[in-house]
Structures are given as C-alpha cells and as structure tokens.
Amino acid sequence: MRVILVEDHTLLREGLARLFLEAGHEVVGSLGSCDEREATIESTAPDLVVLDVRLPPDFADEGARAAAAIKQARPELGVLMLSQHIETTHSVSLAGLAGFGYLLKDRVLDVVEFLAAADRVAASGSALDPQGVSRLLDRTSGSDRVATLTDREREVPRLMAQGLTNTRIARRLE
C-alpha cells in the first residue's frame, strides 16, 4: 500500500511513517500541512491518505476540508482522518462513503488494529471509531436530518464503525 501522511506534529508523523514502513507499506509523502497535498497525490498515486483534521495555518478544519476535496476528486482513494476532536461539518457526509475512516487519536491503542483499519480504508472499506460515531450522532442529533433518523438507520453508522462492509451490514440488518 502506498501512503501519504499529512500531520503537523513531526513526532506523530514520523511515528506513523515508521509503523507503515515496518508493516511493509510505502510512505510516498510526508507533509506537515495541506499545502502540497494535491501535488503529492498527483505525483505519487497513493492508495491511502492519512491526515489530521486540524492543520496549519488556522488549525480549524483544514484537514477535514482536504478530506472532502480528496473524496470528491478521487472517490476511489482511501482517506483516513485522525483527530483529537470530532469534526461534524464534513465528516458526517464523508462517513457513508467507501474508502473513508475517522479515528480518534487518543483511542488508537493497538498498532495491529490501526494498520488493519488503514488497510480496510485503502481497500474501499470503512473504519470509524465506535465512540466517535456515538459522539458524532449525539452532537448532530439536534439537526433536522439526524433527528429524523430511526433507530435502525442509526444502527448503520454504528455497524460501519465496526468495519463491516455494506454487504455485511445488509445481512446483519435483515
């Protein structure tokens, strides 16, 4: 798997690179901001982009906006967002897409599970932190769209968070 890392914290970025390299993957880009993201994607043809939600210059939602732009331009490219925060503006619409993941940094405790999640996202699967999904649904429950979801409809993102494919989700909900 060919990976691009977009993380402003050098130590974390280097640690992620080492994890991927030791697992036999190729890190084809390592960036501290989104500035060179598009050119790096274009020149390296990655399978996965791992990025922080909050990046320079404003440390607001630059990574989340970049994730949305990547998925819009290249739906086949896996995008795995890592964050200490839950960002709802972009991630709610991205969560249902193939090849998307959202993991909370403080809950990634197992390297093998993290790498499995990255592999799943690169292979057009999903990886959503279960606690993050619950918090995301709770935060957005005041919005008209989410408030109208049935319990069964809310179960779908919870099953996605467990890494189930669309086929497995359909079978589980039969």
Z-matrix of the N, CA and C atoms (Angstrom, degrees):
N
C 1 1.447
C 2 1.525 1 108.09
N 3 1.327 2 115.76 1 138.46
C 4 1.462 3 123.02 2 178.25
C 5 1.526 4 108.42 3 -101.89
N 6 1.345 5 116.56 4 125.40
C 7 1.462 6 122.04 5 -170.77
C 8 1.521 7 111.28 6 -123.80
N 9 1.334 8 115.42 7 140.08
C 10 1.461 9 122.47 8 168.36
C 11 1.519 10 106.90 9 -113.02
N 12 1.318 11 116.67 10 132.63
C 13 1.462 12 122.72 11 177.43
C 14 1.524 13 108.84 12 -108.39
N 15 1.334 14 116.34 13 131.49
C 16 1.460 15 121.57 14 176.20
C 17 1.528 16 106.39 15 -127.88
N 18 1.308 17 115.58 16 98.94
C 19 1.470 18 122.89 17 -174.32
C 20 1.523 19 107.83 18 -149.37
N 21 1.328 20 116.99 19 127.92
C 22 1.462 21 119.94 20 -176.33
C 23 1.526 22 113.56 21 -77.97
N 24 1.310 23 118.45 22 -22.04
C 25 1.462 24 121.11 23 178.51
C 26 1.531 25 108.65 24 -84.14
N 27 1.318 26 115.35 25 110.48
C 28 1.463 27 121.28 26 -174.38
C 29 1.516 28 112.43 27 -56.92
N 30 1.316 29 117.33 28 -44.42
C 31 1.461 30 120.73 29 -177.83
C 32 1.529 31 111.22 30 -61.24
N 33 1.321 32 117.16 31 -45.28
C 34 1.462 33 120.61 32 178.38
C 35 1.528 34 110.67 33 -65.92
N 36 1.323 35 116.96 34 -43.03
C 37 1.464 36 120.69 35 179.79
C 38 1.528 37 110.83 36 -60.38
N 39 1.328 38 116.63 37 -44.48
C 40 1.470 39 120.61 38 179.26
C 41 1.533 40 111.05 39 -67.39
N 42 1.330 41 116.73 40 -37.17
C 43 1.460 42 120.33 41 177.24
C 44 1.515 43 111.72 42 -64.68
N 45 1.331 44 116.91 43 -42.76
C 46 1.467 45 120.97 44 177.10
C 47 1.525 46 110.50 45 -63.07
N 48 1.326 47 115.99 46 -42.67
C 49 1.467 48 119.38 47 179.09
C 50 1.524 49 110.36 48 -59.06
N 51 1.306 50 115.92 49 -43.49
C 52 1.467 51 119.68 50 -179.25
C 53 1.535 52 111.00 51 -64.15
N 54 1.342 53 117.00 52 -42.02
C 55 1.467 54 120.05 53 177.72
C 56 1.524 55 111.23 54 -58.44
N 57 1.313 56 116.14 55 -46.91
C 58 1.462 57 119.77 56 -179.17
C 59 1.529 58 111.24 57 -65.31
N 60 1.325 59 116.69 58 -43.60
C 61 1.462 60 120.44 59 -179.57
C 62 1.528 61 111.16 60 -62.97
N 63 1.323 62 116.84 61 -44.39
C 64 1.462 63 120.41 62 179.91
C 65 1.526 64 112.51 63 -66.08
N 66 1.325 65 116.47 64 -23.22
C 67 1.468 66 120.83 65 177.56
C 68 1.533 67 111.51 66 -87.18
N 69 1.330 68 116.39 67 2.83
C 70 1.447 69 120.10 68 176.90
C 71 1.513 70 115.32 69 91.37
N 72 1.326 71 116.79 70 10.90
C 73 1.461 72 120.69 71 179.38
C 74 1.527 73 109.79 72 -93.64
N 75 1.305 74 115.83 73 166.34
C 76 1.460 75 121.77 74 -179.70
C 77 1.532 76 109.21 75 -110.74
N 78 1.317 77 116.74 76 121.76
C 79 1.461 78 121.18 77 175.78
C 80 1.528 79 106.20 78 -90.47
N 81 1.325 80 116.04 79 108.46
C 82 1.466 81 121.18 80 -174.81
C 83 1.517 82 112.80 81 -97.80
N 84 1.327 83 116.89 82 -4.81
C 85 1.453 84 121.38 83 177.15
C 86 1.508 85 110.26 84 -161.16
N 87 1.335 86 115.50 85 139.46
C 88 1.464 87 121.68 86 178.67
C 89 1.523 88 107.10 87 -139.04
N 90 1.337 89 115.63 88 105.76
C 91 1.459 90 121.42 89 -171.52
C 92 1.522 91 111.72 90 -120.77
N 93 1.328 92 115.89 91 146.92
C 94 1.455 93 121.47 92 177.94
C 95 1.513 94 113.73 93 -94.75
N 96 1.333 95 117.13 94 -6.13
C 97 1.461 96 122.20 95 177.95
C 98 1.520 97 108.54 96 -155.35
N 99 1.318 98 116.29 97 178.25
C 100 1.468 99 120.85 98 -178.72
C 101 1.527 100 112.90 99 -84.95
N 102 1.331 101 117.60 100 -3.26
C 103 1.465 102 120.98 101 -173.25
C 104 1.525 103 113.48 102 -52.71
N 105 1.316 104 118.13 103 -45.24
C 106 1.461 105 122.12 104 -175.85
C 107 1.531 106 112.88 105 -101.61
N 108 1.332 107 116.62 106 9.72
C 109 1.455 108 121.39 107 -174.84
C 110 1.518 109 112.81 108 -55.50
N 111 1.306 110 117.40 109 -52.63
C 112 1.468 111 120.51 110 -174.62
C 113 1.524 112 111.19 111 -65.10
N 114 1.318 113 117.60 112 -43.42
C 115 1.469 114 120.83 113 179.56
C 116 1.534 115 110.37 114 -64.70
N 117 1.320 116 116.68 115 -38.16
C 118 1.463 117 120.48 116 179.75
C 119 1.524 118 110.86 117 -68.10
N 120 1.320 119 117.13 118 -41.77
C 121 1.467 120 120.62 119 176.51
C 122 1.519 121 109.85 120 -61.01
N 123 1.328 122 115.87 121 -45.88
C 124 1.468 123 121.05 122 -178.54
C 125 1.526 124 111.87 123 -61.60
N 126 1.320 125 117.17 124 -40.22
C 127 1.468 126 119.93 125 -174.21
C 128 1.531 127 114.36 126 -86.75
N 129 1.347 128 117.85 127 -15.54
C 130 1.469 129 119.09 128 -174.20
C 131 1.523 130 115.09 129 -115.97
N 132 1.307 131 118.19 130 -13.70
C 133 1.474 132 122.92 131 -179.97
C 134 1.533 133 111.79 132 48.74
N 135 1.336 134 117.60 133 64.75
C 136 1.468 135 120.23 134 -179.08
C 137 1.523 136 111.91 135 -76.20
N 138 1.336 137 114.21 136 166.21
C 139 1.462 138 121.22 137 172.64
C 140 1.526 139 110.47 138 -97.82
N 141 1.342 140 115.16 139 -21.79
C 142 1.465 141 120.90 140 -174.55
C 143 1.517 142 109.68 141 -148.86
N 144 1.341 143 115.40 142 138.32
C 145 1.460 144 121.98 143 170.72
C 146 1.524 145 106.37 144 -117.62
N 147 1.327 146 115.35 145 122.80
C 148 1.462 147 121.81 146 177.26
C 149 1.517 148 106.30 147 -106.18
N 150 1.340 149 117.28 148 122.70
C 151 1.448 150 118.36 149 -177.80
C 152 1.512 151 112.51 150 -142.70
N 153 1.328 152 113.28 151 151.20
C 154 1.454 153 122.12 152 175.87
C 155 1.525 154 108.04 153 -77.09
N 156 1.309 155 117.49 154 151.66
C 157 1.456 156 121.27 155 178.18
C 158 1.522 157 110.52 156 -73.15
N 159 1.317 158 116.89 157 -43.06
C 160 1.475 159 121.68 158 -177.18
C 161 1.520 160 109.76 159 -104.56
N 162 1.333 161 114.96 160 115.68
C 163 1.457 162 121.50 161 -176.67
C 164 1.527 163 110.43 162 -132.89
N 165 1.331 164 116.62 163 164.37
C 166 1.466 165 120.16 164 176.42
C 167 1.530 166 110.01 165 -61.53
N 168 1.308 167 118.72 166 153.12
C 169 1.462 168 125.67 167 10.99
C 170 1.527 169 114.09 168 -92.01
N 171 1.330 170 118.08 169 -21.38
C 172 1.470 171 120.28 170 -172.49
C 173 1.521 172 114.38 171 -96.60
N 174 1.316 173 117.87 172 -15.30
C 175 1.462 174 122.84 173 -177.77
C 176 1.528 175 111.26 174 54.24
N 177 1.312 176 115.18 175 41.54
C 178 1.461 177 121.25 176 177.66
C 179 1.531 178 108.29 177 -106.44
N 180 1.327 179 116.91 178 -93.73
C 181 1.466 180 120.50 179 -178.78
C 182 1.528 181 111.95 180 -130.44
N 183 1.328 182 116.68 181 29.35
C 184 1.466 183 121.02 182 -177.10
C 185 1.531 184 112.04 183 -55.92
N 186 1.323 185 116.78 184 -43.90
C 187 1.464 186 120.58 185 179.95
C 188 1.516 187 112.19 186 -66.29
N 189 1.312 188 116.83 187 -39.42
C 190 1.470 189 120.70 188 178.88
C 191 1.522 190 110.42 189 -66.25
N 192 1.334 191 116.60 190 -40.91
C 193 1.467 192 119.63 191 176.61
C 194 1.525 193 110.56 192 -64.95
N 195 1.330 194 116.32 193 -39.05
C 196 1.468 195 120.62 194 177.47
C 197 1.520 196 110.35 195 -63.86
N 198 1.326 197 117.68 196 -41.43
C 199 1.472 198 121.45 197 178.66
C 200 1.526 199 110.20 198 -60.18
N 201 1.325 200 116.69 199 -44.39
C 202 1.461 201 120.55 200 178.81
C 203 1.527 202 110.75 201 -62.61
N 204 1.323 203 117.27 202 -41.91
C 205 1.466 204 121.22 203 179.65
C 206 1.535 205 110.83 204 -65.80
N 207 1.317 206 116.56 205 -40.48
C 208 1.465 207 120.41 206 179.02
C 209 1.527 208 110.04 207 -62.27
N 210 1.336 209 116.89 208 -48.90
C 211 1.466 210 120.03 209 -177.44
C 212 1.528 211 111.59 210 -65.80
N 213 1.331 212 116.80 211 -32.34
C 214 1.461 213 119.10 212 178.29
C 215 1.527 214 110.53 213 -69.91
N 216 1.334 215 116.87 214 -43.21
C 217 1.460 216 120.86 215 -178.00
C 218 1.524 217 112.95 216 -77.77
N 219 1.336 218 116.23 217 -34.01
C 220 1.472 219 121.55 218 -175.62
C 221 1.530 220 109.79 219 -137.71
N 222 1.308 221 117.90 220 77.15
C 223 1.469 222 120.61 221 -176.57
C 224 1.523 223 113.90 222 -58.62
N 225 1.327 224 117.17 223 -24.88
C 226 1.462 225 121.11 224 -178.70
C 227 1.523 226 113.01 225 -78.90
N 228 1.321 227 118.54 226 -14.80
C 229 1.461 228 122.87 227 -176.95
C 230 1.529 229 110.08 228 -81.58
N 231 1.316 230 116.59 229 128.53
C 232 1.458 231 120.88 230 178.12
C 233 1.522 232 110.81 231 -71.65
N 234 1.326 233 116.14 232 137.18
C 235 1.464 234 122.62 233 178.58
C 236 1.524 235 107.91 234 -130.13
N 237 1.325 236 115.20 235 121.70
C 238 1.464 237 121.56 236 178.69
C 239 1.518 238 108.55 237 -118.76
N 240 1.330 239 116.19 238 112.64
C 241 1.460 240 120.92 239 178.53
C 242 1.530 241 109.05 240 -91.93
N 243 1.324 242 115.17 241 135.84
C 244 1.458 243 122.54 242 174.51
C 245 1.517 244 107.17 243 -118.32
N 246 1.314 245 116.77 244 137.75
C 247 1.456 246 118.14 245 -179.19
C 248 1.516 247 111.89 246 -158.12
N 249 1.294 248 113.97 247 159.59
C 250 1.462 249 120.69 248 169.93
C 251 1.524 250 109.54 249 -92.62
N 252 1.315 251 116.33 250 -7.61
C 253 1.461 252 122.43 251 -174.26
C 254 1.522 253 109.64 252 -128.80
N 255 1.319 254 115.07 253 153.91
C 256 1.460 255 119.59 254 174.36
C 257 1.517 256 107.69 255 -95.31
N 258 1.314 257 115.66 256 120.98
C 259 1.456 258 122.98 257 -179.91
C 260 1.517 259 106.68 258 -105.63
N 261 1.327 260 117.70 259 120.30
C 262 1.460 261 120.23 260 -173.81
C 263 1.523 262 114.62 261 -98.89
N 264 1.306 263 118.15 262 -25.27
C 265 1.459 264 120.21 263 -173.65
C 266 1.518 265 112.36 264 -57.20
N 267 1.327 266 117.33 265 -46.94
C 268 1.461 267 120.95 266 -176.86
C 269 1.529 268 112.39 267 -101.73
N 270 1.305 269 118.02 268 -33.19
C 271 1.459 270 120.79 269 -170.55
C 272 1.523 271 113.72 270 -70.52
N 273 1.311 272 118.87 271 -28.03
C 274 1.466 273 119.84 272 178.53
C 275 1.525 274 109.93 273 -61.54
N 276 1.325 275 117.28 274 -45.08
C 277 1.469 276 119.73 275 -179.30
C 278 1.525 277 111.90 276 -73.26
N 279 1.339 278 117.77 277 -27.53
C 280 1.461 279 120.98 278 -179.62
C 281 1.528 280 112.49 279 -79.36
N 282 1.307 281 117.19 280 -27.23
C 283 1.470 282 121.33 281 -172.39
C 284 1.519 283 113.28 282 -59.39
N 285 1.293 284 118.92 283 -27.14
C 286 1.454 285 121.00 284 -179.49
C 287 1.517 286 114.40 285 -88.14
N 288 1.333 287 117.31 286 -3.54
C 289 1.460 288 120.68 287 -177.48
C 290 1.518 289 112.11 288 -83.58
N 291 1.313 290 115.94 289 148.50
C 292 1.468 291 120.90 290 173.73
C 293 1.521 292 108.45 291 -68.19
N 294 1.323 293 115.85 292 143.28
C 295 1.452 294 119.93 293 177.31
C 296 1.510 295 113.78 294 73.75
N 297 1.335 296 116.63 295 37.69
C 298 1.462 297 120.64 296 178.46
C 299 1.517 298 109.85 297 -133.69
N 300 1.321 299 115.33 298 140.17
C 301 1.456 300 121.00 299 176.15
C 302 1.514 301 111.19 300 -141.21
N 303 1.326 302 115.33 301 152.66
C 304 1.468 303 121.63 302 179.03
C 305 1.521 304 106.63 303 -143.13
N 306 1.312 305 116.19 304 110.55
C 307 1.463 306 121.33 305 -179.84
C 308 1.519 307 110.03 306 -120.87
N 309 1.318 308 115.51 307 139.97
C 310 1.456 309 120.66 308 175.50
C 311 1.526 310 108.66 309 -83.94
N 312 1.326 311 116.26 310 127.77
C 313 1.471 312 121.07 311 -174.99
C 314 1.523 313 112.61 312 -55.54
N 315 1.311 314 116.60 313 -41.98
C 316 1.464 315 118.93 314 -175.58
C 317 1.530 316 112.96 315 -74.08
N 318 1.340 317 116.84 316 -6.11
C 319 1.464 318 119.52 317 178.69
C 320 1.527 319 112.02 318 -108.19
N 321 1.322 320 117.61 319 -2.33
C 322 1.463 321 120.63 320 175.97
C 323 1.525 322 106.36 321 -84.18
N 324 1.312 323 115.61 322 97.39
C 325 1.460 324 120.74 323 -173.62
C 326 1.521 325 112.98 324 -111.48
N 327 1.308 326 117.85 325 -10.82
C 328 1.449 327 121.42 326 -175.38
C 329 1.524 328 109.16 327 -127.57
N 330 1.330 329 116.86 328 120.02
C 331 1.456 330 122.01 329 -177.46
C 332 1.525 331 111.34 330 -62.14
N 333 1.319 332 117.00 331 -42.66
C 334 1.466 333 120.62 332 -179.01
C 335 1.529 334 110.36 333 -61.91
N 336 1.327 335 117.12 334 -43.83
C 337 1.467 336 120.58 335 178.47
C 338 1.524 337 111.37 336 -64.89
N 339 1.348 338 116.44 337 -40.92
C 340 1.462 339 120.15 338 178.64
C 341 1.528 340 110.57 339 -61.08
N 342 1.322 341 116.93 340 -48.10
C 343 1.462 342 120.56 341 -179.52
C 344 1.525 343 111.10 342 -64.97
N 345 1.328 344 117.66 343 -35.70
C 346 1.468 345 120.70 344 176.16
C 347 1.529 346 110.30 345 -64.69
N 348 1.325 347 116.65 346 -40.29
C 349 1.465 348 120.56 347 177.26
C 350 1.525 349 110.29 348 -63.45
N 351 1.328 350 117.61 349 -43.13
C 352 1.464 351 121.77 350 178.62
C 353 1.526 352 110.33 351 -62.03
N 354 1.328 353 117.08 352 -43.98
C 355 1.468 354 121.19 353 177.77
C 356 1.532 355 110.75 354 -60.32
N 357 1.336 356 115.78 355 -42.92
C 358 1.466 357 121.12 356 -179.07
C 359 1.532 358 110.35 357 -61.87
N 360 1.327 359 116.99 358 -44.90
C 361 1.464 360 120.97 359 -178.94
C 362 1.529 361 110.08 360 -65.48
N 363 1.327 362 117.45 361 -42.58
C 364 1.464 363 120.91 362 178.91
C 365 1.520 364 111.66 363 -62.69
N 366 1.336 365 116.74 364 -27.19
C 367 1.467 366 122.16 365 179.81
C 368 1.530 367 111.96 366 -94.28
N 369 1.345 368 116.75 367 24.30
C 370 1.468 369 124.14 368 177.33
C 371 1.521 370 113.98 369 72.40
N 372 1.324 371 117.27 370 17.99
C 373 1.458 372 120.91 371 174.43
C 374 1.518 373 110.17 372 -92.67
N 375 1.320 374 115.22 373 -162.44
C 376 1.461 375 119.84 374 179.96
C 377 1.514 376 109.85 375 -132.02
N 378 1.316 377 114.55 376 159.23
C 379 1.458 378 121.56 377 175.43
C 380 1.520 379 106.64 378 -150.56
N 381 1.309 380 115.11 379 100.38
C 382 1.456 381 120.31 380 -179.36
C 383 1.514 382 109.04 381 -121.88
N 384 1.314 383 115.69 382 128.67
C 385 1.452 384 120.96 383 179.39
C 386 1.530 385 108.97 384 -61.62
N 387 1.338 386 118.32 385 123.71
C 388 1.466 387 120.22 386 -177.59
C 389 1.530 388 113.15 387 -57.83
N 390 1.328 389 117.29 388 -42.58
C 391 1.465 390 119.75 389 178.54
C 392 1.524 391 109.99 390 -66.25
N 393 1.320 392 115.51 391 -37.53
C 394 1.460 393 119.94 392 178.22
C 395 1.509 394 111.96 393 -63.91
N 396 1.334 395 116.75 394 -40.93
C 397 1.466 396 120.82 395 178.36
C 398 1.525 397 109.57 396 -61.97
N 399 1.315 398 117.21 397 -45.46
C 400 1.463 399 120.27 398 179.33
C 401 1.520 400 111.00 399 -60.72
N 402 1.325 401 116.12 400 -44.99
C 403 1.469 402 119.86 401 179.85
C 404 1.518 403 110.76 402 -67.08
N 405 1.329 404 116.78 403 -36.92
C 406 1.450 405 121.16 404 178.66
C 407 1.521 406 110.36 405 -63.96
N 408 1.331 407 116.97 406 -45.91
C 409 1.460 408 120.34 407 178.49
C 410 1.522 409 111.12 408 -65.32
N 411 1.332 410 117.13 409 -38.70
C 412 1.458 411 120.12 410 178.44
C 413 1.518 412 111.30 411 -64.60
N 414 1.340 413 117.32 412 -42.11
C 415 1.465 414 121.43 413 -178.66
C 416 1.510 415 111.87 414 -67.31
N 417 1.311 416 116.63 415 -33.67
C 418 1.454 417 119.56 416 -175.83
C 419 1.522 418 112.47 417 -96.42
N 420 1.324 419 117.46 418 1.31
C 421 1.465 420 119.15 419 -175.71
C 422 1.526 421 112.78 420 -64.93
N 423 1.317 422 118.14 421 -18.07
C 424 1.456 423 121.02 422 176.53
C 425 1.515 424 112.60 423 -76.78
N 426 1.321 425 117.76 424 -19.31
C 427 1.461 426 119.64 425 -179.72
C 428 1.522 427 108.91 426 -75.37
N 429 1.313 428 116.19 427 148.23
C 430 1.461 429 121.39 428 -176.27
C 431 1.524 430 112.62 429 -57.98
N 432 1.335 431 117.82 430 -41.78
C 433 1.463 432 120.88 431 -175.82
C 434 1.520 433 111.75 432 -64.83
N 435 1.310 434 118.04 433 -46.40
C 436 1.455 435 120.54 434 -176.63
C 437 1.525 436 110.87 435 -76.58
N 438 1.314 437 117.28 436 -34.64
C 439 1.461 438 120.81 437 -178.99
C 440 1.520 439 112.02 438 -62.70
N 441 1.325 440 116.94 439 -24.34
C 442 1.464 441 120.06 440 -178.08
C 443 1.524 442 113.00 441 -88.26
N 444 1.328 443 117.83 442 -3.28
C 445 1.459 444 120.18 443 179.50
C 446 1.523 445 111.08 444 -69.69
N 447 1.327 446 114.89 445 141.84
C 448 1.464 447 119.77 446 175.54
C 449 1.525 448 108.72 447 -80.44
N 450 1.314 449 116.53 448 168.22
C 451 1.462 450 120.28 449 176.84
C 452 1.523 451 110.53 450 -59.00
N 453 1.325 452 117.02 451 -38.94
C 454 1.464 453 121.08 452 179.41
C 455 1.530 454 110.74 453 -64.37
N 456 1.335 455 117.51 454 -41.09
C 457 1.462 456 121.04 455 178.19
C 458 1.527 457 111.42 456 -66.45
N 459 1.300 458 117.38 457 -33.56
C 460 1.471 459 120.77 458 176.77
C 461 1.528 460 111.48 459 -71.09
N 462 1.318 461 116.51 460 -22.78
C 463 1.463 462 120.39 461 179.79
C 464 1.533 463 111.59 462 -68.50
N 465 1.333 464 117.40 463 -29.97
C 466 1.465 465 120.89 464 -178.02
C 467 1.531 466 111.84 465 -58.20
N 468 1.345 467 120.82 466 -53.27
C 469 1.472 468 118.08 467 178.75
C 470 1.525 469 113.05 468 -64.39
N 471 1.319 470 117.24 469 -29.07
C 472 1.468 471 118.71 470 177.06
C 473 1.534 472 110.50 471 -65.99
N 474 1.326 473 116.85 472 -38.93
C 475 1.466 474 120.76 473 176.85
C 476 1.527 475 111.04 474 -71.07
N 477 1.332 476 116.83 475 -34.79
C 478 1.463 477 120.27 476 174.90
C 479 1.521 478 109.99 477 -61.67
N 480 1.309 479 115.72 478 -38.34
C 481 1.467 480 120.27 479 -179.77
C 482 1.517 481 111.77 480 -62.97
N 483 1.306 482 116.31 481 -24.87
C 484 1.464 483 120.51 482 177.43
C 485 1.524 484 111.51 483 -83.10
N 486 1.344 485 116.30 484 -1.23
C 487 1.460 486 120.62 485 177.75
C 488 1.507 487 114.47 486 87.47
N 489 1.325 488 118.24 487 11.44
C 490 1.454 489 120.65 488 -179.68
C 491 1.523 490 110.37 489 -71.85
N 492 1.323 491 116.31 490 143.43
C 493 1.457 492 121.51 491 175.37
C 494 1.521 493 108.79 492 -76.19
N 495 1.344 494 116.19 493 169.04
C 496 1.465 495 119.76 494 178.02
C 497 1.519 496 111.10 495 -58.93
N 498 1.327 497 116.79 496 -39.55
C 499 1.465 498 120.81 497 179.84
C 500 1.518 499 110.86 498 -63.60
N 501 1.333 500 117.26 499 -45.82
C 502 1.458 501 120.72 500 -179.81
C 503 1.534 502 111.40 501 -66.68
N 504 1.331 503 116.70 502 -35.34
C 505 1.467 504 119.83 503 176.81
C 506 1.520 505 109.36 504 -63.72
N 507 1.331 506 116.59 505 -45.54
C 508 1.470 507 120.71 506 179.30
C 509 1.509 508 111.18 507 -59.21
N 510 1.327 509 116.85 508 -43.35
C 511 1.477 510 120.23 509 179.45
C 512 1.521 511 110.50 510 -64.79
N 513 1.325 512 116.94 511 -40.98
C 514 1.467 513 120.73 512 -178.78
C 515 1.524 514 111.21 513 -64.84
N 516 1.318 515 116.73 514 -33.89
C 517 1.463 516 121.02 515 -176.98
C 518 1.524 517 114.10 516 -88.83
N 519 1.335 518 117.61 517 -1.78
C 520 1.468 519 120.25 518 179.73
C 521 1.499 520 111.62 519 -62.03
